[in-house]
Amino acid sequence: KQWYQRRVRGAISYTVVNSYGTSPEVEFVYDVECPAEFVPRNKDGEVAGFGLYTMDQVKELVVGEEFKTNCAAVTIDFLIRHGQITPDELPCYVVVLQSLHSQFHY
């Protein structure tokens, strides 16, 4: 029996630009509701650490350099979908939405 509820919420898409060139990326987005006693564990070495934050704290952290770029994009998508970032408080709201849903032309 699974102890959590996982819900597919969509996908984000963006282009990664680095020294190797450009690469289209798609991240499928899930919301996972965990019980209060859940303690996450890093098993693949890709996570620097875990923390429990309020929505306001997450909003402050995501605009800094605390998140990897792809993790920040997924987090911003979550904040938008849950009404924590709105067009009223973010003048570039539409630009942010567009950047989370890039179109690839092959």
Biopython code that builds the backbone (N, CA, C, O; Angstrom):
import numpy as np
from Bio.PDB.StructureBuilder import StructureBuilder

atoms = [
    (1, "LYS", "N", (0.841, -1.190, 0.000)),
    (1, "LYS", "CA", (0.000, 0.000, 0.000)),
    (1, "LYS", "C", (0.880, 1.244, 0.000)),
    (1, "LYS", "O", (1.847, 1.335, 0.756)),
    (2, "GLN", "N", (0.532, 2.200, -0.855)),
    (2, "GLN", "CA", (1.281, 3.452, -0.888)),
    (2, "GLN", "C", (0.801, 4.370, 0.225)),
    (2, "GLN", "O", (-0.396, 4.451, 0.502)),
    (3, "TRP", "N", (1.731, 5.055, 0.854)),
    (3, "TRP", "CA", (1.390, 5.943, 1.958)),
    (3, "TRP", "C", (1.213, 7.383, 1.499)),
    (3, "TRP", "O", (0.907, 8.259, 2.308)),
    (4, "TYR", "N", (1.400, 7.631, 0.225)),
    (4, "TYR", "CA", (1.311, 8.997, -0.271)),
    (4, "TYR", "C", (0.338, 9.079, -1.441)),
    (4, "TYR", "O", (-0.011, 8.072, -2.057)),
    (5, "GLN", "N", (-0.084, 10.292, -1.727)),
    (5, "GLN", "CA", (-0.939, 10.561, -2.873)),
    (5, "GLN", "C", (-0.126, 11.315, -3.916)),
    (5, "GLN", "O", (0.364, 12.413, -3.652)),
    (6, "ARG", "N", (0.016, 10.732, -5.089)),
    (6, "ARG", "CA", (0.756, 11.382, -6.174)),
    (6, "ARG", "C", (-0.248, 11.786, -7.249)),
    (6, "ARG", "O", (-1.078, 10.983, -7.674)),
    (7, "ARG", "N", (-0.160, 13.038, -7.678)),
    (7, "ARG", "CA", (-1.065, 13.540, -8.703)),
    (7, "ARG", "C", (-0.252, 14.165, -9.837)),
    (7, "ARG", "O", (0.575, 15.047, -9.607)),
    (8, "VAL", "N", (-0.494, 13.702, -11.055)),
    (8, "VAL", "CA", (0.156, 14.287, -12.224)),
    (8, "VAL", "C", (-0.449, 15.670, -12.447)),
    (8, "VAL", "O", (-1.671, 15.816, -12.468)),
    (9, "ARG", "N", (0.393, 16.681, -12.611)),
    (9, "ARG", "CA", (-0.082, 18.051, -12.774)),
    (9, "ARG", "C", (0.295, 18.677, -14.108)),
    (9, "ARG", "O", (-0.109, 19.802, -14.401)),
    (10, "GLY", "N", (1.057, 17.968, -14.908)),
    (10, "GLY", "CA", (1.410, 18.505, -16.215)),
    (10, "GLY", "C", (2.896, 18.389, -16.475)),
    (10, "GLY", "O", (3.556, 17.461, -16.006)),
    (11, "ALA", "N", (3.415, 19.351, -17.234)),
    (11, "ALA", "CA", (4.830, 19.355, -17.578)),
    (11, "ALA", "C", (5.284, 20.784, -17.802)),
    (11, "ALA", "O", (4.487, 21.663, -18.131)),
    (12, "ILE", "N", (6.574, 21.000, -17.620)),
    (12, "ILE", "CA", (7.187, 22.262, -17.991)),
    (12, "ILE", "C", (8.238, 21.946, -19.051)),
    (12, "ILE", "O", (8.746, 20.827, -19.114)),
    (13, "SER", "N", (8.559, 22.924, -19.873)),
    (13, "SER", "CA", (9.567, 22.721, -20.913)),
    (13, "SER", "C", (10.418, 23.978, -21.016)),
    (13, "SER", "O", (9.928, 25.098, -20.869)),
    (14, "TYR", "N", (11.697, 23.768, -21.270)),
    (14, "TYR", "CA", (12.639, 24.874, -21.347)),
    (14, "TYR", "C", (13.880, 24.411, -22.098)),
    (14, "TYR", "O", (14.049, 23.218, -22.348)),
    (15, "THR", "N", (14.733, 25.337, -22.453)),
    (15, "THR", "CA", (15.960, 25.011, -23.156)),
    (15, "THR", "C", (17.146, 25.267, -22.245)),
    (15, "THR", "O", (17.264, 26.336, -21.645)),
    (16, "VAL", "N", (18.017, 24.282, -22.148)),
    (16, "VAL", "CA", (19.245, 24.414, -21.364)),
    (16, "VAL", "C", (20.356, 24.851, -22.316)),
    (16, "VAL", "O", (20.551, 24.261, -23.379)),
    (17, "VAL", "N", (21.073, 25.886, -21.918)),
    (17, "VAL", "CA", (22.208, 26.362, -22.700)),
    (17, "VAL", "C", (23.454, 26.213, -21.835)),
    (17, "VAL", "O", (23.529, 26.765, -20.737)),
    (18, "ASN", "N", (24.434, 25.458, -22.341)),
    (18, "ASN", "CA", (25.688, 25.287, -21.601)),
    (18, "ASN", "C", (26.840, 25.171, -22.589)),
    (18, "ASN", "O", (26.660, 25.411, -23.783)),
    (19, "SER", "N", (27.998, 24.812, -22.113)),
    (19, "SER", "CA", (29.194, 24.754, -22.967)),
    (19, "SER", "C", (29.094, 23.680, -24.054)),
    (19, "SER", "O", (29.848, 23.714, -25.027)),
    (20, "TYR", "N", (28.177, 22.736, -23.895)),
    (20, "TYR", "CA", (27.985, 21.687, -24.906)),
    (20, "TYR", "C", (27.020, 22.111, -26.008)),
    (20, "TYR", "O", (26.928, 21.446, -27.039)),
    (21, "GLY", "N", (26.305, 23.203, -25.802)),
    (21, "GLY", "CA", (25.313, 23.669, -26.771)),
    (21, "GLY", "C", (23.971, 23.877, -26.106)),
    (21, "GLY", "O", (23.898, 24.237, -24.931)),
    (22, "THR", "N", (22.907, 23.649, -26.860)),
    (22, "THR", "CA", (21.556, 23.807, -26.322)),
    (22, "THR", "C", (20.843, 22.458, -26.334)),
    (22, "THR", "O", (21.098, 21.608, -27.187)),
    (23, "SER", "N", (19.954, 22.287, -25.376)),
    (23, "SER", "CA", (19.235, 21.028, -25.243)),
    (23, "SER", "C", (17.815, 21.305, -24.759)),
    (23, "SER", "O", (17.632, 21.940, -23.720)),
    (24, "PRO", "N", (16.809, 20.837, -25.497)),
    (24, "PRO", "CA", (15.431, 20.988, -25.016)),
    (24, "PRO", "C", (15.181, 20.034, -23.854)),
    (24, "PRO", "O", (15.608, 18.880, -23.895)),
    (25, "GLU", "N", (14.506, 20.498, -22.842)),
    (25, "GLU", "CA", (14.217, 19.690, -21.653)),
    (25, "GLU", "C", (12.724, 19.742, -21.336)),
    (25, "GLU", "O", (12.081, 20.783, -21.469)),
    (26, "VAL", "N", (12.195, 18.613, -20.919)),
    (26, "VAL", "CA", (10.816, 18.523, -20.447)),
    (26, "VAL", "C", (10.839, 17.855, -19.084)),
    (26, "VAL", "O", (11.443, 16.795, -18.919)),
    (27, "GLU", "N", (10.190, 18.463, -18.115)),
    (27, "GLU", "CA", (10.072, 17.896, -16.768)),
    (27, "GLU", "C", (8.589, 17.643, -16.507)),
    (27, "GLU", "O", (7.780, 18.570, -16.547)),
    (28, "PHE", "N", (8.238, 16.394, -16.240)),
    (28, "PHE", "CA", (6.871, 16.096, -15.859)),
    (28, "PHE", "C", (6.691, 16.483, -14.398)),
    (28, "PHE", "O", (7.561, 16.233, -13.564)),
    (29, "VAL", "N", (5.556, 17.094, -14.102)),
    (29, "VAL", "CA", (5.321, 17.688, -12.793)),
    (29, "VAL", "C", (4.264, 16.884, -12.039)),
    (29, "VAL", "O", (3.190, 16.589, -12.564)),
    (30, "TYR", "N", (4.593, 16.540, -10.805)),
    (30, "TYR", "CA", (3.690, 15.807, -9.922)),
    (30, "TYR", "C", (3.573, 16.572, -8.605)),
    (30, "TYR", "O", (4.532, 17.205, -8.164)),
    (31, "ASP", "N", (2.432, 16.515, -7.997)),
    (31, "ASP", "CA", (2.280, 16.959, -6.619)),
    (31, "ASP", "C", (2.213, 15.694, -5.773)),
    (31, "ASP", "O", (1.433, 14.788, -6.068)),
    (32, "VAL", "N", (3.017, 15.629, -4.737)),
    (32, "VAL", "CA", (3.035, 14.473, -3.847)),
    (32, "VAL", "C", (2.716, 14.958, -2.439)),
    (32, "VAL", "O", (3.435, 15.781, -1.872)),
    (33, "GLU", "N", (1.641, 14.441, -1.895)),
    (33, "GLU", "CA", (1.252, 14.798, -0.534)),
    (33, "GLU", "C", (1.791, 13.736, 0.411)),
    (33, "GLU", "O", (1.451, 12.558, 0.299)),
    (34, "CYS", "N", (2.632, 14.165, 1.340)),
    (34, "CYS", "CA", (3.272, 13.241, 2.278)),
    (34, "CYS", "C", (2.716, 13.448, 3.687)),
    (34, "CYS", "O", (2.287, 14.549, 4.035)),
    (35, "PRO", "N", (2.724, 12.399, 4.486)),
    (35, "PRO", "CA", (2.277, 12.554, 5.878)),
    (35, "PRO", "C", (3.274, 13.401, 6.665)),
    (35, "PRO", "O", (4.445, 13.494, 6.296)),
    (36, "ALA", "N", (2.818, 14.006, 7.725)),
    (36, "ALA", "CA", (3.649, 14.907, 8.530)),
    (36, "ALA", "C", (4.906, 14.221, 9.056)),
    (36, "ALA", "O", (5.931, 14.879, 9.236)),
    (37, "GLU", "N", (4.848, 12.929, 9.302)),
    (37, "GLU", "CA", (6.001, 12.225, 9.873)),
    (37, "GLU", "C", (7.029, 11.796, 8.818)),
    (37, "GLU", "O", (8.059, 11.217, 9.163)),
    (38, "PHE", "N", (6.760, 12.071, 7.546)),
    (38, "PHE", "CA", (7.681, 11.676, 6.471)),
    (38, "PHE", "C", (9.024, 12.392, 6.613)),
    (38, "PHE", "O", (9.069, 13.604, 6.825)),
    (39, "VAL", "N", (10.107, 11.640, 6.496)),
    (39, "VAL", "CA", (11.461, 12.194, 6.532)),
    (39, "VAL", "C", (12.156, 11.805, 5.222)),
    (39, "VAL", "O", (12.451, 10.628, 5.017)),
    (40, "PRO", "N", (12.426, 12.773, 4.329)),
    (40, "PRO", "CA", (13.072, 12.435, 3.058)),
    (40, "PRO", "C", (14.531, 12.045, 3.267)),
    (40, "PRO", "O", (15.195, 12.527, 4.184)),
    (41, "ARG", "N", (15.012, 11.164, 2.398)),
    (41, "ARG", "CA", (16.406, 10.725, 2.453)),
    (41, "ARG", "C", (17.007, 10.827, 1.059)),
    (41, "ARG", "O", (16.369, 10.454, 0.075)),
    (42, "ASN", "N", (18.220, 11.325, 0.974)),
    (42, "ASN", "CA", (18.939, 11.439, -0.284)),
    (42, "ASN", "C", (19.584, 10.093, -0.598)),
    (42, "ASN", "O", (20.456, 9.633, 0.138)),
    (43, "LYS", "N", (19.160, 9.468, -1.682)),
    (43, "LYS", "CA", (19.703, 8.156, -2.022)),
    (43, "LYS", "C", (20.515, 8.162, -3.311)),
    (43, "LYS", "O", (21.122, 7.148, -3.654)),
    (44, "ASP", "N", (20.540, 9.280, -4.033)),
    (44, "ASP", "CA", (21.273, 9.306, -5.297)),
    (44, "ASP", "C", (22.360, 10.372, -5.350)),
    (44, "ASP", "O", (23.038, 10.508, -6.368)),
    (45, "GLY", "N", (22.538, 11.129, -4.272)),
    (45, "GLY", "CA", (23.596, 12.131, -4.224)),
    (45, "GLY", "C", (23.292, 13.425, -4.965)),
    (45, "GLY", "O", (24.155, 14.300, -5.037)),
    (46, "GLU", "N", (22.087, 13.574, -5.521)),
    (46, "GLU", "CA", (21.759, 14.778, -6.280)),
    (46, "GLU", "C", (21.154, 15.885, -5.435)),
    (46, "GLU", "O", (20.950, 16.994, -5.929)),
    (47, "VAL", "N", (20.866, 15.610, -4.180)),
    (47, "VAL", "CA", (20.212, 16.593, -3.319)),
    (47, "VAL", "C", (21.194, 17.074, -2.263)),
    (47, "VAL", "O", (21.829, 16.275, -1.575)),
    (48, "ALA", "N", (21.311, 18.398, -2.145)),
    (48, "ALA", "CA", (22.225, 18.969, -1.153)),
    (48, "ALA", "C", (21.648, 18.865, 0.258)),
    (48, "ALA", "O", (22.394, 18.767, 1.232)),
    (49, "GLY", "N", (20.314, 18.887, 0.366)),
    (49, "GLY", "CA", (19.688, 18.814, 1.675)),
    (49, "GLY", "C", (18.186, 18.970, 1.563)),
    (49, "GLY", "O", (17.662, 19.241, 0.483)),
    (50, "PHE", "N", (17.503, 18.802, 2.661)),
    (50, "PHE", "CA", (16.062, 18.938, 2.717)),
    (50, "PHE", "C", (15.709, 19.934, 3.813)),
    (50, "PHE", "O", (16.429, 20.071, 4.802)),
    (51, "GLY", "N", (14.592, 20.625, 3.623)),
    (51, "GLY", "CA", (14.125, 21.555, 4.636)),
    (51, "GLY", "C", (12.624, 21.709, 4.537)),
    (51, "GLY", "O", (12.038, 21.457, 3.485)),
    (52, "LEU", "N", (12.010, 22.113, 5.606)),
    (52, "LEU", "CA", (10.578, 22.373, 5.637)),
    (52, "LEU", "C", (10.395, 23.876, 5.733)),
    (52, "LEU", "O", (10.844, 24.504, 6.692)),
    (53, "TYR", "N", (9.730, 24.457, 4.727)),
    (53, "TYR", "CA", (9.601, 25.911, 4.639)),
    (53, "TYR", "C", (8.145, 26.313, 4.454)),
    (53, "TYR", "O", (7.326, 25.529, 3.974)),
    (54, "THR", "N", (7.840, 27.530, 4.839)),
    (54, "THR", "CA", (6.527, 28.104, 4.541)),
    (54, "THR", "C", (6.526, 28.526, 3.071)),
    (54, "THR", "O", (7.583, 28.608, 2.445)),
    (55, "MET", "N", (5.349, 28.789, 2.529)),
    (55, "MET", "CA", (5.263, 29.253, 1.135)),
    (55, "MET", "C", (6.028, 30.557, 0.952)),
    (55, "MET", "O", (6.713, 30.730, -0.056)),
    (56, "ASP", "N", (5.925, 31.471, 1.903)),
    (56, "ASP", "CA", (6.652, 32.744, 1.796)),
    (56, "ASP", "C", (8.160, 32.517, 1.779)),
    (56, "ASP", "O", (8.876, 33.192, 1.039)),
    (57, "GLN", "N", (8.642, 31.593, 2.570)),
    (57, "GLN", "CA", (10.077, 31.285, 2.566)),
    (57, "GLN", "C", (10.503, 30.677, 1.229)),
    (57, "GLN", "O", (11.569, 31.006, 0.709)),
    (58, "VAL", "N", (9.686, 29.805, 0.680)),
    (58, "VAL", "CA", (9.999, 29.199, -0.619)),
    (58, "VAL", "C", (10.066, 30.276, -1.693)),
    (58, "VAL", "O", (10.963, 30.259, -2.536)),
    (59, "LYS", "N", (9.121, 31.215, -1.667)),
    (59, "LYS", "CA", (9.122, 32.298, -2.651)),
    (59, "LYS", "C", (10.405, 33.118, -2.559)),
    (59, "LYS", "O", (10.945, 33.532, -3.585)),
    (60, "GLU", "N", (10.889, 33.353, -1.369)),
    (60, "GLU", "CA", (12.141, 34.093, -1.194)),
    (60, "GLU", "C", (13.334, 33.277, -1.685)),
    (60, "GLU", "O", (14.223, 33.814, -2.346)),
    (61, "LEU", "N", (13.357, 31.995, -1.368)),
    (61, "LEU", "CA", (14.484, 31.134, -1.748)),
    (61, "LEU", "C", (14.568, 30.899, -3.249)),
    (61, "LEU", "O", (15.664, 30.831, -3.806)),
    (62, "VAL", "N", (13.423, 30.776, -3.906)),
    (62, "VAL", "CA", (13.416, 30.413, -5.323)),
    (62, "VAL", "C", (13.962, 31.529, -6.215)),
    (62, "VAL", "O", (14.424, 31.247, -7.320)),
    (63, "VAL", "N", (13.923, 32.759, -5.776)),
    (63, "VAL", "CA", (14.479, 33.849, -6.583)),
    (63, "VAL", "C", (15.972, 34.048, -6.331)),
    (63, "VAL", "O", (16.620, 34.826, -7.031)),
    (64, "GLY", "N", (16.510, 33.364, -5.358)),
    (64, "GLY", "CA", (17.945, 33.435, -5.077)),
    (64, "GLY", "C", (18.682, 32.336, -5.809)),
    (64, "GLY", "O", (18.268, 31.902, -6.883)),
    (65, "GLU", "N", (19.758, 31.898, -5.231)),
    (65, "GLU", "CA", (20.564, 30.849, -5.849)),
    (65, "GLU", "C", (20.526, 29.550, -5.048)),
    (65, "GLU", "O", (21.435, 28.727, -5.154)),
    (66, "GLU", "N", (19.481, 29.366, -4.250)),
    (66, "GLU", "CA", (19.349, 28.175, -3.425)),
    (66, "GLU", "C", (18.920, 26.949, -4.227)),
    (66, "GLU", "O", (19.188, 25.820, -3.816)),
    (67, "PHE", "N", (18.257, 27.157, -5.367)),
    (67, "PHE", "CA", (17.714, 26.074, -6.167)),
    (67, "PHE", "C", (18.492, 25.921, -7.471)),
    (67, "PHE", "O", (18.947, 26.911, -8.044)),
    (68, "LYS", "N", (18.647, 24.683, -7.940)),
    (68, "LYS", "CA", (19.133, 24.469, -9.299)),
    (68, "LYS", "C", (18.069, 25.027, -10.240)),
    (68, "LYS", "O", (16.899, 25.117, -9.869)),
    (69, "THR", "N", (18.465, 25.399, -11.445)),
    (69, "THR", "CA", (17.546, 26.037, -12.388)),
    (69, "THR", "C", (16.303, 25.192, -12.644)),
    (69, "THR", "O", (15.189, 25.714, -12.599)),
    (70, "ASN", "N", (16.468, 23.895, -12.912)),
    (70, "ASN", "CA", (15.303, 23.061, -13.200)),
    (70, "ASN", "C", (14.403, 22.909, -11.966)),
    (70, "ASN", "O", (13.180, 22.855, -12.096)),
    (71, "CYS", "N", (14.992, 22.842, -10.796)),
    (71, "CYS", "CA", (14.204, 22.742, -9.555)),
    (71, "CYS", "C", (13.443, 24.037, -9.286)),
    (71, "CYS", "O", (12.305, 24.009, -8.819)),
    (72, "ALA", "N", (14.074, 25.167, -9.582)),
    (72, "ALA", "CA", (13.397, 26.461, -9.425)),
    (72, "ALA", "C", (12.204, 26.538, -10.360)),
    (72, "ALA", "O", (11.145, 27.031, -9.970)),
    (73, "ALA", "N", (12.357, 26.058, -11.594)),
    (73, "ALA", "CA", (11.256, 26.102, -12.561)),
    (73, "ALA", "C", (10.068, 25.268, -12.078)),
    (73, "ALA", "O", (8.924, 25.715, -12.163)),
    (74, "VAL", "N", (10.330, 24.066, -11.573)),
    (74, "VAL", "CA", (9.250, 23.213, -11.057)),
    (74, "VAL", "C", (8.593, 23.871, -9.840)),
    (74, "VAL", "O", (7.373, 23.813, -9.682)),
    (75, "THR", "N", (9.389, 24.485, -8.998)),
    (75, "THR", "CA", (8.861, 25.151, -7.802)),
    (75, "THR", "C", (8.009, 26.358, -8.180)),
    (75, "THR", "O", (6.948, 26.569, -7.593)),
    (76, "ILE", "N", (8.452, 27.149, -9.147)),
    (76, "ILE", "CA", (7.668, 28.301, -9.609)),
    (76, "ILE", "C", (6.351, 27.819, -10.210)),
    (76, "ILE", "O", (5.309, 28.431, -9.973)),
    (77, "ASP", "N", (6.380, 26.739, -10.980)),
    (77, "ASP", "CA", (5.153, 26.162, -11.520)),
    (77, "ASP", "C", (4.188, 25.798, -10.389)),
    (77, "ASP", "O", (2.996, 26.095, -10.471)),
    (78, "PHE", "N", (4.697, 25.160, -9.343)),
    (78, "PHE", "CA", (3.873, 24.801, -8.179)),
    (78, "PHE", "C", (3.260, 26.049, -7.542)),
    (78, "PHE", "O", (2.064, 26.081, -7.253)),
    (79, "LEU", "N", (4.082, 27.068, -7.326)),
    (79, "LEU", "CA", (3.593, 28.294, -6.691)),
    (79, "LEU", "C", (2.506, 28.967, -7.528)),
    (79, "LEU", "O", (1.534, 29.486, -6.978)),
    (80, "ILE", "N", (2.662, 28.960, -8.838)),
    (80, "ILE", "CA", (1.643, 29.543, -9.716)),
    (80, "ILE", "C", (0.357, 28.722, -9.649)),
    (80, "ILE", "O", (-0.727, 29.281, -9.483)),
    (81, "ARG", "N", (0.471, 27.404, -9.775)),
    (81, "ARG", "CA", (-0.719, 26.551, -9.765)),
    (81, "ARG", "C", (-1.487, 26.616, -8.456)),
    (81, "ARG", "O", (-2.692, 26.366, -8.431)),
    (82, "HIS", "N", (-0.804, 26.950, -7.371)),
    (82, "HIS", "CA", (-1.456, 27.013, -6.056)),
    (82, "HIS", "C", (-1.757, 28.450, -5.619)),
    (82, "HIS", "O", (-2.018, 28.707, -4.444)),
    (83, "GLY", "N", (-1.718, 29.375, -6.570)),
    (83, "GLY", "CA", (-2.120, 30.755, -6.298)),
    (83, "GLY", "C", (-1.165, 31.534, -5.420)),
    (83, "GLY", "O", (-1.548, 32.562, -4.862)),
    (84, "GLN", "N", (0.064, 31.077, -5.281)),
    (84, "GLN", "CA", (1.048, 31.767, -4.448)),
    (84, "GLN", "C", (1.822, 32.822, -5.232)),
    (84, "GLN", "O", (2.461, 33.693, -4.641)),
    (85, "ILE", "N", (1.767, 32.747, -6.547)),
    (85, "ILE", "CA", (2.295, 33.793, -7.433)),
    (85, "ILE", "C", (1.144, 34.154, -8.357)),
    (85, "ILE", "O", (0.578, 33.291, -9.028)),
    (86, "THR", "N", (0.803, 35.434, -8.386)),
    (86, "THR", "CA", (-0.332, 35.893, -9.188)),
    (86, "THR", "C", (0.094, 37.033, -10.106)),
    (86, "THR", "O", (1.124, 37.668, -9.880)),
    (87, "PRO", "N", (-0.704, 37.290, -11.145)),
    (87, "PRO", "CA", (-0.396, 38.417, -12.043)),
    (87, "PRO", "C", (-0.390, 39.767, -11.317)),
    (87, "PRO", "O", (0.307, 40.694, -11.730)),
    (88, "ASP", "N", (-1.157, 39.872, -10.247)),
    (88, "ASP", "CA", (-1.219, 41.130, -9.497)),
    (88, "ASP", "C", (0.098, 41.460, -8.804)),
    (88, "ASP", "O", (0.440, 42.633, -8.658)),
    (89, "GLU", "N", (0.842, 40.441, -8.376)),
    (89, "GLU", "CA", (2.080, 40.694, -7.645)),
    (89, "GLU", "C", (3.331, 40.542, -8.499)),
    (89, "GLU", "O", (4.424, 40.907, -8.066)),
    (90, "LEU", "N", (3.183, 40.006, -9.708)),
    (90, "LEU", "CA", (4.348, 39.777, -10.562)),
    (90, "LEU", "C", (4.082, 40.384, -11.940)),
    (90, "LEU", "O", (3.380, 39.782, -12.752)),
    (91, "PRO", "N", (4.632, 41.568, -12.212)),
    (91, "PRO", "CA", (4.375, 42.242, -13.489)),
    (91, "PRO", "C", (4.753, 41.401, -14.720)),
    (91, "PRO", "O", (4.137, 41.549, -15.775)),
    (92, "CYS", "N", (5.744, 40.534, -14.596)),
    (92, "CYS", "CA", (6.183, 39.714, -15.735)),
    (92, "CYS", "C", (5.561, 38.318, -15.696)),
    (92, "CYS", "O", (6.154, 37.367, -16.204)),
    (93, "TYR", "N", (4.392, 38.184, -15.109)),
    (93, "TYR", "CA", (3.705, 36.897, -14.936)),
    (93, "TYR", "C", (3.589, 36.111, -16.242)),
    (93, "TYR", "O", (3.902, 34.921, -16.280)),
    (94, "VAL", "N", (3.143, 36.768, -17.305)),
    (94, "VAL", "CA", (2.960, 36.082, -18.586)),
    (94, "VAL", "C", (4.302, 35.609, -19.138)),
    (94, "VAL", "O", (4.387, 34.519, -19.703)),
    (95, "VAL", "N", (5.332, 36.404, -18.983)),
    (95, "VAL", "CA", (6.664, 36.015, -19.442)),
    (95, "VAL", "C", (7.143, 34.778, -18.681)),
    (95, "VAL", "O", (7.725, 33.870, -19.275)),
    (96, "VAL", "N", (6.901, 34.740, -17.380)),
    (96, "VAL", "CA", (7.280, 33.579, -16.569)),
    (96, "VAL", "C", (6.530, 32.342, -17.045)),
    (96, "VAL", "O", (7.129, 31.279, -17.209)),
    (97, "LEU", "N", (5.219, 32.473, -17.268)),
    (97, "LEU", "CA", (4.439, 31.339, -17.771)),
    (97, "LEU", "C", (4.985, 30.841, -19.100)),
    (97, "LEU", "O", (5.129, 29.636, -19.306)),
    (98, "GLN", "N", (5.289, 31.768, -19.999)),
    (98, "GLN", "CA", (5.822, 31.380, -21.306)),
    (98, "GLN", "C", (7.170, 30.674, -21.171)),
    (98, "GLN", "O", (7.456, 29.731, -21.910)),
    (99, "SER", "N", (7.990, 31.124, -20.240)),
    (99, "SER", "CA", (9.311, 30.509, -20.078)),
    (99, "SER", "C", (9.216, 29.104, -19.483)),
    (99, "SER", "O", (10.134, 28.299, -19.644)),
    (100, "LEU", "N", (8.115, 28.809, -18.799)),
    (100, "LEU", "CA", (7.908, 27.467, -18.246)),
    (100, "LEU", "C", (7.320, 26.505, -19.280)),
    (100, "LEU", "O", (7.248, 25.298, -19.047)),
    (101, "HIS", "N", (6.907, 27.049, -20.412)),
    (101, "HIS", "CA", (6.267, 26.232, -21.453)),
    (101, "HIS", "C", (6.826, 26.601, -22.813)),
    (101, "HIS", "O", (6.100, 27.048, -23.701)),
    (102, "SER", "N", (8.120, 26.408, -22.961)),
    (102, "SER", "CA", (8.796, 26.718, -24.221)),
    (102, "SER", "C", (8.355, 25.771, -25.320)),
    (102, "SER", "O", (8.042, 24.606, -25.073)),
    (103, "GLN", "N", (8.337, 26.292, -26.532)),
    (103, "GLN", "CA", (8.050, 25.453, -27.693)),
    (103, "GLN", "C", (9.360, 25.156, -28.398)),
    (103, "GLN", "O", (10.209, 26.031, -28.567)),
    (104, "PHE", "N", (9.504, 23.918, -28.802)),
    (104, "PHE", "CA", (10.727, 23.504, -29.490)),
    (104, "PHE", "C", (10.447, 23.400, -30.985)),
    (104, "PHE", "O", (9.438, 22.830, -31.401)),
    (105, "HIS", "N", (11.337, 23.949, -31.773)),
    (105, "HIS", "CA", (11.216, 23.906, -33.234)),
    (105, "HIS", "C", (12.388, 23.092, -33.762)),
    (105, "HIS", "O", (13.540, 23.523, -33.710)),
    (106, "TYR", "N", (12.078, 21.928, -34.259)),
    (106, "TYR", "CA", (13.141, 21.033, -34.738)),
    (106, "TYR", "C", (13.310, 21.151, -36.233)),
    (106, "TYR", "O", (14.158, 20.474, -36.814)),
]
sb = StructureBuilder()
sb.init_structure("model")
sb.init_model(0)
sb.init_chain("A")
sb.init_seg("    ")
for serial, (resi, resn, name, xyz) in enumerate(atoms, 1):
    if name == "N":
        sb.init_residue(resn, " ", resi, " ")
    sb.init_atom(name, np.array(xyz, "f"), 0.0, 1.0, " ", f" {name:<3s}", serial, name[0])
structure = sb.get_structure()
